[in-house]
Amino acid sequence: MLKEFFFTLWSYLSVLRFIVNRRIIYLFLSLALLSIGWGYLVFHIEYIVIKKGIEALLEYSGVLDITILNYFQRFLSSLFSSILALFLAIFTFRYSFYILFSPWLSLLSLRLERLLIKMHIEQDMDSIVELNFWNSVWRSIKLNTRMLIQEIKLLLLFFAVSLIPGVGVFGVVGIFLVQAWFAGFSNLDFALERTLNFKQSISFAKRSPGILLAIGIPFVLMIGIPVVGWMIAPVWSVMTSTYVYTKKR
């Protein structure tokens, strides 16, 4: 597990040299721009909904009728809405982006795999199946819906643990590792989908916690970086996942 973990972490650097390839770079940049655009849209929508909800609650309670508190309450409302919207957007962005843009992320993965096989691996090119647009979308919907439900359950469990005095730190660590594991699986499946069916992919993920965590930890950390992180995290992580799985095969 440790060997796979550190190899995968190092692969984030190893894969950088392939980004400049003419078959990769334009798709990489296009997806990066789509990523930041979609991330901003998700954040903006969630911010508006949360802010309107908080203001409606304050207005209903009569707090906003007090002139002295009006501007202060609205400032706190905006600040809290921004923080909560950012937290939710980080969570919802990954699932929504990976479902909506799954065919193009699969294409990025396929192009890198073909490049790797041509350069380094003695393997028949016919073993790589051609992409099917709707199959990619449907598989992504099934996988990400399943993972979303499971991740929410585990996050709620570790959140409850984080509220217990004395052991709360374990809950916080658990929340981070859960997000990393599921993020790793979301990225890795774009490489798995061409050789493994749905059940086989799940089985592979369960046998490879080191790979999933090593893919997911940098992803989660990058997503926490405004603008730049949202641009590069999905595409860089998908490429790294493809590199690792192709080498592993």
DRENDO-1510 file (C-alpha; in Angstrom, 1 decimal, always signed):
<recs>
REC; n; res; u; v; w
REC; 1; MET; +0.0; +0.0; +0.0 .
REC; 2; LEU; +2.8; +2.5; +0.9 .
REC; 3; LYS; +4.7; +1.7; -2.3 .
REC; 4; GLU; +1.6; +2.4; -4.4 .
REC; 5; PHE; +0.8; +5.5; -2.3 .
REC; 6; PHE; +4.2; +7.1; -2.9 .
REC; 7; PHE; +4.4; +6.0; -6.5 .
REC; 8; THR; +1.0; +7.7; -7.2 .
REC; 9; LEU; +2.1; +10.9; -5.4 .
REC; 10; TRP; +5.2; +11.0; -7.5 .
REC; 11; SER; +3.1; +10.4; -10.6 .
REC; 12; TYR; +1.5; +13.8; -10.2 .
REC; 13; LEU; +5.0; +15.2; -11.2 .
REC; 14; SER; +5.8; +12.5; -13.8 .
REC; 15; VAL; +2.6; +13.2; -15.8 .
REC; 16; LEU; +3.4; +16.9; -16.2 .
REC; 17; ARG; +5.7; +16.3; -19.2 .
REC; 18; PHE; +2.7; +14.9; -21.2 .
REC; 19; ILE; +0.6; +18.1; -20.8 .
REC; 20; VAL; +2.5; +19.9; -23.6 .
REC; 21; ASN; +1.8; +17.1; -26.1 .
REC; 22; ARG; -0.3; +18.5; -28.9 .
REC; 23; ARG; -2.9; +15.7; -28.4 .
REC; 24; ILE; -3.3; +16.7; -24.8 .
REC; 25; ILE; -2.7; +20.4; -24.3 .
REC; 26; TYR; -5.7; +21.8; -26.1 .
REC; 27; LEU; -8.1; +19.4; -24.4 .
REC; 28; PHE; -6.4; +20.0; -21.0 .
REC; 29; LEU; -6.8; +23.8; -21.3 .
REC; 30; SER; -10.4; +23.5; -22.5 .
REC; 31; LEU; -11.4; +21.3; -19.6 .
REC; 32; ALA; -9.5; +23.6; -17.2 .
REC; 33; LEU; -11.5; +26.6; -18.4 .
REC; 34; LEU; -14.7; +24.7; -18.2 .
REC; 35; SER; -13.8; +23.5; -14.7 .
REC; 36; ILE; -13.3; +27.0; -13.3 .
REC; 37; GLY; -16.4; +28.3; -15.1 .
REC; 38; TRP; -18.5; +25.5; -13.8 .
REC; 39; GLY; -17.0; +25.9; -10.3 .
REC; 40; TYR; -17.9; +29.6; -10.2 .
REC; 41; LEU; -21.4; +28.9; -11.4 .
REC; 42; VAL; -22.0; +26.2; -8.7 .
REC; 43; PHE; -20.6; +28.5; -6.0 .
REC; 44; HIS; -22.6; +31.5; -7.2 .
REC; 45; ILE; -25.9; +29.6; -7.3 .
REC; 46; GLU; -25.3; +28.1; -3.9 .
REC; 47; TYR; -24.3; +31.5; -2.4 .
REC; 48; ILE; -27.4; +33.2; -3.7 .
REC; 49; VAL; -29.7; +30.4; -2.4 .
REC; 50; ILE; -28.0; +30.3; +1.1 .
REC; 51; LYS; -27.9; +34.1; +1.4 .
REC; 52; LYS; -31.6; +34.5; +0.5 .
REC; 53; GLY; -32.5; +31.8; +2.9 .
REC; 54; ILE; -30.6; +33.4; +5.8 .
REC; 55; GLU; -32.0; +36.9; +5.1 .
REC; 56; ALA; -35.5; +35.5; +4.9 .
REC; 57; LEU; -35.0; +33.8; +8.3 .
REC; 58; LEU; -33.6; +37.0; +9.8 .
REC; 59; GLU; -36.5; +39.1; +8.4 .
REC; 60; TYR; -39.1; +36.6; +9.6 .
REC; 61; SER; -37.5; +36.8; +13.1 .
REC; 62; GLY; -37.7; +40.6; +13.1 .
REC; 63; VAL; -34.0; +41.1; +13.6 .
REC; 64; LEU; -33.6; +43.1; +10.3 .
REC; 65; ASP; -36.2; +45.6; +11.6 .
REC; 66; ILE; -33.6; +46.9; +14.1 .
REC; 67; THR; -31.8; +49.6; +12.2 .
REC; 68; ILE; -28.6; +49.4; +14.2 .
REC; 69; LEU; -28.2; +45.6; +13.5 .
REC; 70; ASN; -29.4; +45.7; +9.9 .
REC; 71; TYR; -26.1; +46.3; +8.2 .
REC; 72; PHE; -24.1; +44.2; +10.6 .
REC; 73; GLN; -26.5; +41.3; +10.2 .
REC; 74; ARG; -26.4; +41.6; +6.4 .
REC; 75; PHE; -22.6; +41.6; +6.5 .
REC; 76; LEU; -22.5; +38.4; +8.7 .
REC; 77; SER; -25.1; +36.9; +6.4 .
REC; 78; SER; -22.9; +37.5; +3.4 .
REC; 79; LEU; -19.8; +36.2; +5.1 .
REC; 80; PHE; -21.5; +33.1; +6.4 .
REC; 81; SER; -23.2; +32.5; +3.1 .
REC; 82; SER; -19.8; +32.7; +1.3 .
REC; 83; ILE; -18.1; +30.2; +3.6 .
REC; 84; LEU; -21.0; +27.7; +3.6 .
REC; 85; ALA; -21.4; +28.0; -0.2 .
REC; 86; LEU; -17.7; +27.5; -0.7 .
REC; 87; PHE; -17.8; +24.3; +1.4 .
REC; 88; LEU; -20.8; +23.0; -0.4 .
REC; 89; ALA; -19.5; +23.9; -3.8 .
REC; 90; ILE; -16.2; +22.0; -3.2 .
REC; 91; PHE; -18.4; +18.9; -2.4 .
REC; 92; THR; -21.0; +19.3; -5.2 .
REC; 93; PHE; -18.6; +20.6; -7.8 .
REC; 94; ARG; -16.7; +17.3; -8.1 .
REC; 95; TYR; -19.8; +15.2; -8.6 .
REC; 96; SER; -21.6; +17.5; -11.0 .
REC; 97; PHE; -18.5; +18.3; -13.1 .
REC; 98; TYR; -17.5; +14.7; -13.4 .
REC; 99; ILE; -21.0; +13.7; -14.5 .
REC; 100; LEU; -21.6; +16.5; -17.0 .
REC; 101; PHE; -18.1; +16.5; -18.6 .
REC; 102; SER; -17.4; +12.8; -18.2 .
REC; 103; PRO; -17.0; +12.1; -22.0 .
REC; 104; TRP; -14.3; +14.8; -22.4 .
REC; 105; LEU; -12.5; +13.6; -19.2 .
REC; 106; SER; -12.6; +10.1; -20.6 .
REC; 107; LEU; -11.2; +11.4; -23.9 .
REC; 108; LEU; -8.4; +13.1; -22.0 .
REC; 109; SER; -7.7; +9.8; -20.2 .
REC; 110; LEU; -7.8; +7.8; -23.5 .
REC; 111; ARG; -5.4; +10.1; -25.3 .
REC; 112; LEU; -2.9; +9.9; -22.4 .
REC; 113; GLU; -3.2; +6.1; -22.3 .
REC; 114; ARG; -2.6; +5.8; -26.0 .
REC; 115; LEU; +0.5; +8.0; -25.7 .
REC; 116; LEU; +1.8; +6.0; -22.8 .
REC; 117; ILE; +1.3; +2.7; -24.5 .
REC; 118; LYS; +2.9; +3.9; -27.7 .
REC; 119; MET; +5.9; +5.2; -25.7 .
REC; 120; HIS; +6.5; +2.8; -22.9 .
REC; 121; ILE; +4.2; -0.3; -22.8 .
REC; 122; GLU; +4.3; -3.4; -25.0 .
REC; 123; GLN; +0.6; -3.8; -25.5 .
REC; 124; ASP; -1.6; -4.2; -28.5 .
REC; 125; MET; -3.4; -0.9; -29.2 .
REC; 126; ASP; -6.5; -2.8; -30.1 .
REC; 127; SER; -7.0; -3.6; -26.4 .
REC; 128; ILE; -8.1; +0.0; -25.9 .
REC; 129; VAL; -11.8; +0.2; -26.7 .
REC; 130; GLU; -13.2; +3.3; -28.4 .
REC; 131; LEU; -15.1; +5.8; -26.3 .
REC; 132; ASN; -18.9; +5.7; -26.2 .
REC; 133; PHE; -20.3; +9.1; -25.3 .
REC; 134; TRP; -23.6; +7.9; -23.6 .
REC; 135; ASN; -22.0; +4.9; -22.0 .
REC; 136; SER; -19.4; +7.2; -20.4 .
REC; 137; VAL; -22.2; +9.5; -19.1 .
REC; 138; TRP; -24.4; +6.7; -17.8 .
REC; 139; ARG; -21.5; +5.0; -16.0 .
REC; 140; SER; -20.4; +8.3; -14.4 .
REC; 141; ILE; -24.0; +8.9; -13.2 .
REC; 142; LYS; -24.2; +5.5; -11.7 .
REC; 143; LEU; -20.8; +5.6; -10.1 .
REC; 144; ASN; -21.0; +9.2; -8.7 .
REC; 145; THR; -24.6; +8.8; -7.4 .
REC; 146; ARG; -23.5; +5.7; -5.6 .
REC; 147; MET; -20.4; +7.4; -4.2 .
REC; 148; LEU; -22.4; +10.5; -3.2 .
REC; 149; ILE; -24.7; +8.6; -1.0 .
REC; 150; GLN; -21.9; +6.6; +0.6 .
REC; 151; GLU; -19.8; +9.7; +1.1 .
REC; 152; ILE; -22.6; +11.6; +2.8 .
REC; 153; LYS; -23.2; +8.7; +5.2 .
REC; 154; LEU; -19.5; +8.5; +6.2 .
REC; 155; LEU; -19.1; +12.3; +6.4 .
REC; 156; LEU; -22.1; +12.5; +8.8 .
REC; 157; LEU; -20.6; +9.8; +10.9 .
REC; 158; PHE; -17.2; +11.4; +11.1 .
REC; 159; PHE; -18.8; +14.8; +11.7 .
REC; 160; ALA; -20.6; +13.4; +14.7 .
REC; 161; VAL; -17.3; +12.0; +15.9 .
REC; 162; SER; -15.6; +15.4; +15.5 .
REC; 163; LEU; -18.1; +16.8; +18.0 .
REC; 164; ILE; -17.0; +14.4; +20.8 .
REC; 165; PRO; -14.5; +16.0; +23.1 .
REC; 166; GLY; -11.2; +14.3; +23.2 .
REC; 167; VAL; -11.6; +12.4; +19.9 .
REC; 168; GLY; -12.8; +15.2; +17.7 .
REC; 169; VAL; -9.5; +15.4; +15.9 .
REC; 170; PHE; -10.1; +11.8; +14.6 .
REC; 171; GLY; -13.4; +12.9; +13.1 .
REC; 172; VAL; -11.7; +15.8; +11.3 .
REC; 173; VAL; -9.0; +13.5; +9.9 .
REC; 174; GLY; -11.7; +11.0; +8.9 .
REC; 175; ILE; -13.7; +13.6; +7.0 .
REC; 176; PHE; -10.5; +14.6; +5.1 .
REC; 177; LEU; -9.6; +11.0; +4.2 .
REC; 178; VAL; -13.2; +10.1; +3.2 .
REC; 179; GLN; -13.2; +13.0; +0.8 .
REC; 180; ALA; -9.8; +12.0; -0.6 .
REC; 181; TRP; -10.8; +8.4; -1.1 .
REC; 182; PHE; -13.9; +9.1; -3.0 .
REC; 183; ALA; -12.2; +11.9; -5.0 .
REC; 184; GLY; -9.5; +9.4; -5.9 .
REC; 185; PHE; -12.1; +6.9; -7.1 .
REC; 186; SER; -13.9; +9.5; -9.2 .
REC; 187; ASN; -10.7; +10.3; -11.0 .
REC; 188; LEU; -9.4; +6.8; -11.4 .
REC; 189; ASP; -12.6; +5.4; -12.9 .
REC; 190; PHE; -11.9; +7.4; -16.1 .
REC; 191; ALA; -9.0; +5.0; -16.7 .
REC; 192; LEU; -10.8; +1.9; -15.3 .
REC; 193; GLU; -13.9; +2.3; -17.5 .
REC; 194; ARG; -12.1; +1.0; -20.7 .
REC; 195; THR; -10.9; -2.3; -19.2 .
REC; 196; LEU; -13.2; -3.0; -16.2 .
REC; 197; ASN; -16.9; -3.1; -15.8 .
REC; 198; PHE; -18.8; -1.3; -13.0 .
REC; 199; LYS; -18.4; -4.1; -10.4 .
REC; 200; GLN; -14.8; -4.8; -11.3 .
REC; 201; SER; -14.0; -1.1; -10.9 .
REC; 202; ILE; -15.4; -1.1; -7.4 .
REC; 203; SER; -13.5; -4.2; -6.5 .
REC; 204; PHE; -10.3; -2.7; -7.8 .
REC; 205; ALA; -10.9; +0.4; -5.8 .
REC; 206; LYS; -11.4; -1.6; -2.6 .
REC; 207; ARG; -8.1; -3.4; -3.2 .
REC; 208; SER; -6.2; -0.2; -3.9 .
REC; 209; PRO; -6.7; +2.3; -1.0 .
REC; 210; GLY; -3.1; +3.6; -1.4 .
REC; 211; ILE; -3.7; +4.6; -5.0 .
REC; 212; LEU; -7.0; +6.2; -4.3 .
REC; 213; LEU; -5.8; +8.2; -1.3 .
REC; 214; ALA; -2.7; +9.4; -3.1 .
REC; 215; ILE; -4.8; +10.6; -6.0 .
REC; 216; GLY; -7.5; +12.1; -3.8 .
REC; 217; ILE; -5.3; +13.9; -1.2 .
REC; 218; PRO; -3.7; +16.3; -3.7 .
REC; 219; PHE; -7.0; +16.7; -5.4 .
REC; 220; VAL; -8.8; +17.8; -2.2 .
REC; 221; LEU; -5.9; +20.1; -1.3 .
REC; 222; MET; -5.9; +21.7; -4.8 .
REC; 223; ILE; -9.6; +22.3; -4.7 .
REC; 224; GLY; -9.1; +24.3; -1.6 .
REC; 225; ILE; -7.0; +26.8; -3.6 .
REC; 226; PRO; -9.3; +29.5; -5.2 .
REC; 227; VAL; -9.3; +29.7; -9.1 .
REC; 228; VAL; -6.1; +27.9; -9.9 .
REC; 229; GLY; -6.9; +24.8; -7.9 .
REC; 230; TRP; -10.4; +24.6; -9.4 .
REC; 231; MET; -8.9; +24.8; -12.9 .
REC; 232; ILE; -6.2; +22.2; -12.7 .
REC; 233; ALA; -7.4; +19.7; -10.0 .
REC; 234; PRO; -9.8; +17.7; -12.1 .
REC; 235; VAL; -7.7; +17.4; -15.3 .
REC; 236; TRP; -4.4; +16.9; -13.5 .
REC; 237; SER; -5.9; +14.2; -11.3 .
REC; 238; VAL; -7.5; +12.4; -14.2 .
REC; 239; MET; -4.2; +12.3; -16.0 .
REC; 240; THR; -2.3; +11.1; -13.0 .
REC; 241; SER; -4.9; +8.4; -12.4 .
REC; 242; THR; -4.5; +7.2; -16.0 .
REC; 243; TYR; -0.7; +7.3; -15.7 .
REC; 244; VAL; -0.8; +5.2; -12.6 .
REC; 245; TYR; -3.3; +2.6; -13.8 .
REC; 246; THR; -1.6; +2.2; -17.2 .
REC; 247; LYS; +1.8; +1.7; -15.5 .
REC; 248; LYS; +0.2; -0.8; -13.0 .
REC; 249; ARG; -1.2; -2.9; -15.8 .
</recs>
